[in-house]
Amino acid sequence: MSVPSAAVVATGDELVTGAAVDTNSAAIAARLLENGFRIERFVVLGDDEDALASTLVDLGARCAVIVVTGGLGPTLDDVTRSAAARAMGVELTKSEASLEAIRSWFARHGRPFAASNERQAWFPLGSEILPNPMGTAPGFAGRVGGARVFALPGPPGEMVPMLEREVLPRLRSGIPLEGGLSVGRFFLFGLSEGVFADLSGAWMDRGANPLLGVTAKLGVLSATLLASGSDERDADAILAARAAEFRARFAEWIFGEAEADLAFVLGRELLARGIAVATAESCTGGLLAARLTRVPGISAVFDRGYVTYSDRAKTQLLGVEPDLLARHGAVSREVAEAMALGAAQRSGALCAVSITGIAGPGGGTPEKPVGLVWFGVHAGGATRAEERRFAVRGRDAIREFAANTALDLLRRALPRD
Amino acid sequence: MSVPSAAVVATGDELVTGAAVDTNSAAIAARLLENGFRIERFVVLGDDEDALASTLVDLGARCAVIVVTGGLGPTLDDVTRSAAARAMGVELTKSEASLEAIRSWFARHGRPFAASNERQAWFPLGSEILPNPMGTAPGFAGRVGGARVFALPGPPGEMVPMLEREVLPRLRSGIPLEGGLSVGRFFLFGLSEGVFADLSGAWMDRGANPLLGVTAKLGVLSATLLASGSDERDADAILAARAAEFRARFAEWIFGEAEADLAFVLGRELLARGIAVATAESCTGGLLAARLTRVPGISAVFDRGYVTYSDRAKTQLLGVEPDLLARHGAVSREVAEAMALGAAQRSGALCAVSITGIAGPGGGTPEKPVGLVWFGVHAGGATRAEERRFAVRGRDAIREFAANTALDLLRRALPRD
């Protein structure tokens, strides 16, 4: 039983100098995995023709598939075309058809065609050109050693459609699969990684099949079950049995299986049930509303969000009594409740959630330290508040953790039908 | 002239299965670069002891420094301790002092000590234990081949302080530098990558010194100048000469050198000058306010943000006339101006910026397609509006691009002293 292996290579000086984060490789890996490939590794390189050429040769001896992103732009630091040609042992050649397509892209978008863009019409001899409907840089496909190599542009908006339209269909038809792999994902909130491990017991043993892995991020646990079988059906059956046990054991904390984002889980439930919601935020400063409004169509149930960063704004926009603020402080049970109630009443929404806390780095006291956050939830006609003390480090992490917590609290508080 | 090279390794099934993105390697690379190391590559692996052990041996033959993140947790999929021990050719051994420190961390934070956490007190024999003040997983330092290896935990809030306190000081004192490297960064807005390349000309040649690289993300261009010299002073001088030319040529678009985030550049200017600002958002749904409120201390100049997702909310919260909305539509010059003016008037802020657009995927028409966004800017007593049509793909990208554009428009509109 052996599953074909794949590697993902990302190139760019901006990546290895730390000026940008490689998100492409993760996106590609997720789709390759779902298509039956085990991901052997990611390699991230600078714009270095030698390093990329030798890496491709090395990976070509060990993997069935290599996907490279980046280095297809118009500038001289875009070396993927020449590095791939060296690894393939061929010359670069100009494609007139591709040059025409690039020129017409610029014309269609009313943008000036820069002389540098001509570089984008050169490809390793014998490679297959992969059209890029979203941008100026075509990709290409070829072979190095035992591996099929696909080169795609770096911008995710261009890379993703090409992965879906050009790469995955070629892979599905091209490689005979020996052995099957099946993957299940669960997303949980409200549980620490250590307690998760204790509850999981031997499911997390390295030899277990399915293999259970977990990672924690800002309160969200992502658990992955990876089942191997003699073929795909066998792997699916092994996965299904453990997944059922997993669901039973962790029912209290699982919020999603297909969806890792609490905002999308909550947003879709609000939309499906026609429940209107409003938000009132202090320390998160709009982050909660921004998370919710990532959901397409959410305008049907989300009308407004209040970012009330000062006491005065809380009073003027949400009707929080100045006296309440003076007596209990902005970060308190009383103010959290008043913010949620005010948001619901003033917007006319059935539900509302509020956040008021101390995100730091300044503003903490012994009684109210950095990381203390109060949440107000108005749902089913009642208003209540909950306190959390986030031990995570840094203003951003506290704000993101708080937004996740608010989404989870509201999700749990929605009136049952 | 040779600069010591470093590699960064990230481990975790969540990374190679695409469930999470490796942000640690970029953060580490940026700091290693600033400390005089050239980053050779990142390698991202699953929780696979064999692959990690052989990767460490391979990199140990080529690099002076290897930093590994992840795999130090309490669960059985945390294999960094055992893989590093194999690569070092030593056994694992339990540290009673470290176990005590871990137990006391749990006690101090009022959390239950899970049996699994004992695993975190085992280390490769002879390695140096690196204390983790922010969490339960200590790191360690040792040697594989010619490289010094540092293993740090995966959560960034724990990894970053350990990198700063434990790793970088050891590197500064430990390795003689031959040759110098100096890096300069510039962040620009409002310029395409192709035009940037044409304006840059031979500065981007691969053999140029300094070497100029560029990457574009949501309208922000990040340009890196990397100068090599016979020693650090020489590299600094080579960099300084080109940096001065670069500043002159791109003055119109450069918004930052030390800071890549438009929100921080704008926020710090608002704070320094005591200019109060308010935001009014439709399609970005709070993203602009969330970006601004990432800036510590911004409450001195930011009092509130209006997330007005419906026509009704625009009228009730910002005073936009229903008639104006009916005649021109919510995505229009007139409404963008009315939103900005309303936000300034109702909040009492001197400046305000508004965003109203069509982020998609639905809602577009031939006259007002997805990607059309109007911005209103109120500053210096005047209100004006600007239109942009974003050719980027996807709701998230349009929203992020729009937030960046609003920050840049306001930055340019601030009254000159």
Interface residues (C-beta under 8 A of the other chain):
Chain A: G12 D13 E14 L15 V16 T17 G18 A19 A20 V21 D22 T23 S25 A26 A27 I28 A29 A30 R31 L33 I39 E40 R41 F42 V43 V44 L45 G46 D47 E49 A51 T55 G73 P74 T75 L76 D77 V79 H109 R111 P112 A114 A115 S116 N117 M134 T136 G154 P155 P156 G157 E158 P161 V183 R185 S192 E193 G194 V195 A197 D198 S200 M204 D205 R206 L211 L212 G213 V214 T215 A216 K217 S222 T224 L226 A260 T279 E281 C283 T284 G285 G286 L287 L288 A289 A290 L292 T293 R294 P296 G297 I298 S299 F302 D303 R304 G305 Y306 V307 T308 Y309 S310 R312 A313 L317 S347 G360 P361 G362 A391 V392 R393 G394 R395 D396 A397 R399
Chain B: G12 D13 E14 L15 V16 T17 G18 A19 A20 V21 D22 T23 S25 A26 A27 I28 A29 A30 R31 L33 I39 E40 R41 F42 V43 V44 L45 G46 D47 E49 A51 T55 G73 P74 T75 L76 D77 V79 H109 R111 P112 A114 A115 S116 N117 M134 T136 G154 P155 P156 G157 E158 V160 P161 V183 R185 S192 E193 G194 V195 F196 A197 D198 S200 M204 D205 R206 L211 L212 G213 V214 T215 A216 K217 S222 T224 L226 A260 T279 E281 C283 T284 G285 G286 L287 L288 A289 A290 L292 T293 R294 P296 G297 I298 S299 F302 D303 R304 G305 Y306 V307 T308 Y309 S310 R312 A313 L317 S347 G360 P361 G362 A391 V392 R393 G394 R395 D396 A397 R399
